[in-house]
Amino acid sequence: MRTRFPPDRGLTARMLLTTFLLGLLYAVFVAVLLVLLKSVFVVVVIAGGLLAAQYFFSDRIALASMGAQVVGPEQEPRLHAVLDRLCAAADMPKPRVAVADTDLPNAFATGRNTRRAVVCVTTGLLRRLDNTELEGVLSHELSHIAHRDVVVMTIASFLGVLAGLVARFSLYSGMMGQGRRNGDQVVLVVLLVTAVSVVVYGISFLLVRALSRYRELAADTAGAMVTGRPSALASALTKVSGELSRIPTRDLRSVEAFNAFFFAPALGSRVMSLLSTHPSLEVRLDRLAKLSTDLGEPAR
């Protein structure tokens, strides 16, 4: 899809590399399980079915999980008006629009292609941002759709879950099948499958986190370039991050699974940036400040 969002070869290269490495990783994973358990066919079929379901129904799953509803212009005229302007400026098809009734101020894009794409915002975000800030956030989300990194993240994120599922199911089947065999052999298989599962999950976790951080910076840059107002996106980032810090942790944990897809992370990693789904607020603001200077944007 050609749009006025500037192409990002770095993002494209990272998506291809991540996809290749994850594919290679899981090919090795399944091969090892085949050697260890000799009964992975059913597991692979089930895993493939679940991955297909995630791919084809990711938008419905995401909206249902957030309790979001697709809305028309008559229900949310302000939101649709901003998106209409942005899609015209970016020369791209308008995605469906959904709203989640929650005080959590955030937004995300989902869908396997432009025809199935959905941009979802929360009522908490709509209440807190002015039109210029909302435009910055929505342009960020449209950039994800234009660069097609939504579907890559959907599949890549699911593969981490798949690793645990395949390992547990295979382990269970292996133990049931070998229950009457030598006890030491069963213990050895259990330990090997567990070790393989941990390694695969750990590597896929780090690969997805690294891609997620880069895609957020790419969306910040592309979105700000389309609107021509990096300061508006910076203002929205500052406001949303400040508001998220005031929301109880228990409420944030209920949506933590969406962290990699959110405009701003509901919960950041307190351990190290390597584990975070998003770059730090400081890094994002610094990038936007530099872009604002490069574009010659007047101070807000």
Salt bridges, closest charged atoms under 4 A:
ASP59 OD2 - ARG96 NH2 2.73
ASP59 OD2 - ARG116 NH2 2.74
ASP84 OD1 - LYS94 NZ 2.86
ASP103 OD1 - ARG127 NH2 2.59
ASP103 OD2 - ARG128 NH2 3.08
ASP130 OD2 - ARG300 NH2 3.86
GLU133 OE1 - LYS239 NZ 2.90
GLU135 OE2 - ARG85 NE 4.00
GLU135 OE1 - ARG229 NH2 2.13
ASP149 OD1 - HIS144 ND1 2.85
ASP149 OD1 - ARG215 NE 2.72
GLU216 OE1 - HIS140 NE2 2.89
GLU216 OE2 - HIS144 NE2 3.52
GLU216 OE2 - ARG215 NH1 3.22
GLU216 OE2 - HIS278 NE2 3.84
GLU216 OE1 - ARG284 NH2 3.91
ASP220 OD1 - HIS140 ND1 2.77
ASP220 OD2 - ARG284 NE 2.77
GLU243 OE1 - ARG128 NE 3.01
GLU243 OE2 - ARG246 NH1 3.31
GLU256 OE1 - ARG253 NH1 3.63
ASP294 OD2 - LYS290 NZ 3.19
